[in-house]
Amino acid sequence: MLIGDSGIHHYVGYAFGLAAQQKANDLQAQGNKVIACRVSTIEDVNAALTLNGLVGGDVHYFGHSGLVGYTATTGGPITSYASMLFVGQGAGSDANIAAYNYTQLCSTNSGCNINTFLSSNTAIRINGCQAAETVWDVYAQTYTSIARLLSNQLNRGVYAYDVGMYFSSKTPASDPYFNGEGRLAPGDLPVYMVPAGAPGNKPGPKGCRPFAGCS
């Protein structure tokens, strides 16, 4: 479990931690072992992936993600975006994971072999907003998403949503709302991260395969 910072401009309190705890409880009830790691930088994420032995299950990220818009002129319309995981709330560029630094994760230039740390069946599951939304990325200089970039870098399937997400005490299948606007996150368990969409017909995550795109 990778649990990102609560954020400043979009502060969510303990909601990421609670949603991760809910998932951990569900996994442990099925007999799985869970390692929880608080992450605030790309260095923290890399350490969590490479310093815990061989991970036989999936990697679950609970944190901020989405798009940053850029304009060609001050005050002008948005002309390009960057797809990112907003892991931390610090001011440094390493608080985010984006096209400009994602290759630092298990870098082959440093001799890292991802097969030493993630089993062949491991998938990365991103619980955050719009991580699989394809945009013209200002840093990658192509159409892509952070989910797709991570899939290529880690050579594993990455599952993420191309819509916003919100917190609910109900599962995605039973939540009665379209989105989380006007509602506070639950203050105690159960807590689930739910994708925006029609009640009873929520979208599923997109699956990104290494060097094969997302669908």
C-alpha positions in Angstrom: 0.0 0.0 0.0 1.4 3.4 -1.0 -0.4 6.2 0.8 0.2 9.7 -0.4 0.0 13.1 1.4 -3.3 14.7 2.2 -2.6 17.7 0.0 -2.9 21.5 0.7 -5.1 23.0 -2.0 -7.2 19.9 -2.1 -6.9 18.7 1.5 -8.6 15.3 2.2 -7.5 14.8 5.8 -7.1 11.1 6.7 -9.3 9.9 3.8 -6.4 8.3 1.8 -5.2 6.5 4.8 -8.7 5.3 5.7 -9.4 4.1 2.2 -6.1 2.2 2.2 -6.9 0.7 5.6 -10.3 -0.5 4.2 -8.5 -2.2 1.3 -5.9 -3.7 3.7 -8.6 -5.1 5.9 -10.4 -6.6 2.9 -7.1 -8.2 1.7 -6.1 -9.5 5.1 -9.6 -11.0 5.6 -8.7 -13.1 2.4 -5.4 -14.2 4.0 -3.1 -11.8 2.3 -0.2 -10.0 4.0 -0.1 -6.2 3.6 2.8 -3.7 3.8 1.7 -0.1 4.2 4.1 2.7 3.2 3.6 6.4 3.6 5.0 8.2 0.5 5.7 11.9 -0.1 8.2 11.8 -2.9 9.2 9.7 -5.9 12.2 8.6 -3.8 9.8 7.2 -1.2 7.8 5.4 -3.9 11.0 3.9 -5.3 12.1 2.7 -1.8 8.7 1.2 -1.1 8.9 -0.8 -4.4 12.5 -1.9 -4.0 13.2 -2.4 -0.3 10.5 -4.8 0.7 11.7 -8.0 -0.9 9.6 -9.7 -3.6 6.0 -8.4 -3.7 3.8 -11.3 -4.7 0.5 -9.4 -4.8 -0.5 -6.0 -6.2 0.7 -2.5 -5.5 -2.1 -0.2 -4.5 -1.6 3.6 -4.6 -4.0 5.8 -2.6 -3.3 9.5 -3.3 -3.8 12.6 -5.4 -3.3 12.4 -9.2 -4.6 14.1 -12.2 -3.8 16.8 -14.8 -1.9 20.1 -14.6 -2.9 22.5 -17.4 -0.4 24.9 -19.1 -1.1 28.0 -21.2 1.0 29.3 -24.1 0.5 32.9 -22.8 -0.3 34.4 -19.4 -4.0 34.2 -18.9 -4.6 32.3 -22.2 -6.4 29.1 -22.8 -4.9 25.8 -21.7 -2.9 24.4 -24.6 -1.2 21.4 -23.0 -1.3 19.3 -19.9 0.9 17.1 -17.7 -0.4 13.8 -16.3 0.9 13.2 -12.8 0.7 11.4 -9.5 0.8 14.2 -6.8 2.4 12.0 -4.2 3.5 14.6 -1.8 2.5 18.2 -0.8 6.0 19.6 -0.8 7.3 22.2 -3.2 10.0 20.1 -4.8 9.6 18.6 -8.2 10.2 15.1 -6.6 6.8 15.5 -4.8 5.2 14.5 -8.1 5.7 11.6 -10.5 5.4 12.7 -14.1 7.0 12.3 -17.5 10.0 14.3 -16.4 11.1 11.8 -13.6 9.1 8.5 -13.8 12.2 6.6 -15.1 13.8 7.1 -11.6 11.5 4.2 -10.5 13.7 1.1 -10.6 16.0 2.8 -13.0 17.8 0.3 -15.3 20.6 2.9 -15.4 21.2 2.1 -11.7 21.1 -1.6 -12.4 17.6 -2.2 -11.0 15.8 -5.3 -12.2 12.0 -4.9 -11.5 11.6 -8.7 -11.6 13.6 -8.8 -8.4 10.9 -6.8 -6.6 7.6 -7.4 -8.3 6.3 -10.8 -9.2 5.3 -11.4 -12.8 1.6 -11.3 -11.8 1.8 -8.0 -9.9 -0.3 -5.1 -11.1 -0.2 -1.5 -10.0 -3.6 -0.1 -9.1 -3.9 3.6 -8.8 -6.7 5.0 -6.6 -6.6 8.6 -7.7 -8.2 11.0 -10.2 -7.7 10.8 -14.0 -4.4 8.9 -13.9 -5.3 7.0 -17.1 -6.7 10.0 -19.0 -4.7 10.4 -22.2 -3.6 14.0 -23.0 -0.9 15.8 -25.0 1.7 15.7 -22.2 4.0 18.8 -22.1 6.8 16.8 -20.6 6.5 13.6 -22.7 5.7 15.6 -25.9 3.3 13.0 -26.9 -0.2 11.7 -26.1 0.0 9.6 -23.0 -1.0 9.3 -19.3 1.0 8.7 -16.1 -0.6 5.3 -15.9 0.7 4.3 -19.3 4.2 5.7 -18.5 4.4 3.7 -15.3 3.3 0.6 -17.1 6.1 1.0 -19.5 8.7 1.7 -16.8 7.8 -1.0 -14.4 6.9 -3.6 -17.1 3.6 -4.4 -15.4 -0.1 -3.8 -15.9 -1.3 -0.5 -14.4 -5.0 0.0 -13.7 -6.3 3.5 -13.2 -9.3 5.7 -13.9 -9.7 8.4 -16.5 -12.3 10.2 -14.4 -12.3 11.8 -11.0 -12.8 9.9 -7.8 -14.4 10.6 -4.4 -14.7 9.0 -1.0 -17.8 7.1 0.1 -18.9 4.7 2.8 -20.4 2.7 0.0 -18.7 0.5 -2.6 -18.7 1.7 -6.2 -21.5 -0.8 -7.0 -23.8 0.6 -4.2 -22.9 4.3 -4.0 -26.0 6.4 -4.9 -24.2 9.5 -6.1 -22.7 10.6 -9.4 -19.7 12.4 -7.7 -18.5 13.7 -4.4 -19.4 17.4 -4.9 -20.9 18.9 -1.7 -20.2 15.9 0.5 -17.4 15.3 3.0 -15.4 12.1 3.1 -16.4 9.6 5.8 -14.5 10.1 9.0 -14.3 6.4 9.8 -14.4 3.0 8.2 -15.8 1.8 5.9 -14.2 4.2 3.3 -14.0 3.5 -0.4 -12.6 5.5 -3.4 -15.4 5.6 -6.0 -15.1 6.8 -9.6 -17.4 9.6 -10.8 -20.2 8.2 -13.0 -23.8 7.1 -13.0 -25.0 5.3 -9.9 -25.1 1.6 -10.6 -23.0 2.0 -13.7 -19.7 3.3 -12.5 -16.8 3.1 -15.0 -14.1 0.6 -14.3 -10.4 1.3 -14.4 -8.5 1.3 -17.6 -5.9 -1.4 -18.0 -2.5 -0.2 -19.3 -0.1 -2.9 -20.7 3.6 -2.3 -21.1 4.2 -0.6 -24.5 0.7 -1.6 -25.6 -1.5 1.4 -24.5 -4.5 1.5 -22.3 -8.1 0.2 -22.8 
